[in-house]
Amino acid sequence: MQNLVTSQTTEMSLELFHVQTNTSFEIPSNSIIISIGKSNDKFLPDIDVSVLPNTDIVSRIHAEINVIENNYYIQDLGSSNGTFINDTKLESKIPYKLNLGDKIDLGQKSQVSFIFQEKQKITFNSKTTAINPVTVLQPEIAVENKATQVDRTSRITGLALMVAAIIILAANTHLGIFVRIPGVLLCIAGVAVLAQRRFNRNIGWILIALGIGVILFTANIFASVNFLAFLGSSVLFFAGYQLFNTGKVLNYSLRSLKGLLKK
């Protein structure tokens, strides 16, 4: 915090402060998605780190910051060397909430490091005494991105489609078993010995046990599935899984799918 002797006017904004070069990258206040990476002829990120040292470990499209209801979330976009918050590696494509003071590393070994902090522009009305702020690192907090929450209708529809796919596949799958003759003959011989009182009954039980053992070790189980039913159930299961988890099927929501069907 800055301690001032006299009055001041303070304007607050957010920035990524590059630790290695003491360079600040202001986070655009009017954007809801801020891309981080290295520019080329086809891609110009909002925060271009290509001019910084050691950025050979940074991917072209490395990470992005999402703004949701005045909260900031960062997610790795499948970069080669990963993204870290407070030295903890993030899982790819999963958003993590950012807190002021968090240390962000693009790649390993803290070669390209940033501090997520507030940037202050101070206009002094008279003589002031200021103490530079000290950044305190916060522990990592992972949260579910509200933008990816799925409505109840999509979840129920997706679950119904997955259940229907399983039922269709089960109804069109036939199971069978091949049993070899030696095992059956041993079982029959065991029953015959048990039926004859002049033989030791233990011999009959032993023969039956041997027959069952031969059947278990030599029998073949097979399954046959209707190919069209398999394809259809696979498509249904995929669509249901997508709806249940993302609320969309190939980037189409239930509402847009209904619009396509009406056409």
C-alpha angles and dihedrals in degrees: 000000000000117000112207128192094207138023123297143177115233128196115193127209135154129249145170108238112207106222099200096054103020088239122150125215111195115221109231108249094206097054128089094193120043114187122210122200145081124308129236136160092289103034131047112179122208088238109037112196096174091105093057125091122261093018092137085095091056118092122232091247100024111156144335138215118223123202114212120171093334091311122115123220128183127202134181113238097212096286120181096239101028137235123266134199114199089344092306116120116235123227111245118263093006117117120230124195116245122221125194109271096028115145114226121197122193102207130349135310094032094272095139107034133168135184116218103221148139119272114216127203109193127194111197121211093193141349112327140185114217132187116202113245120254117223116227116199116231126211118259116269119191119201138172113260107246090213089065097050111126121224119240095248092057092048093050092045092048092049091049091051092050092049090048090051091052092048093049092049093047092048091053097044119094122197125201140171132213115208120195119232099237092065092049091048092052091052091049090049090051091052090048091052091050089052092054111075094199092068126074107264091217089066089058093051091048091052091049091049091050091049092051090048092052091049093051094049098040105033119108123215119201136182129201122198129192104245096216090048089051092052093045094048090047091054092047093048092049092049091047092048092050093048093046094051105030106014089236139086111213088339092310118119124210090261094052091045090054089051091053092049091052090055 
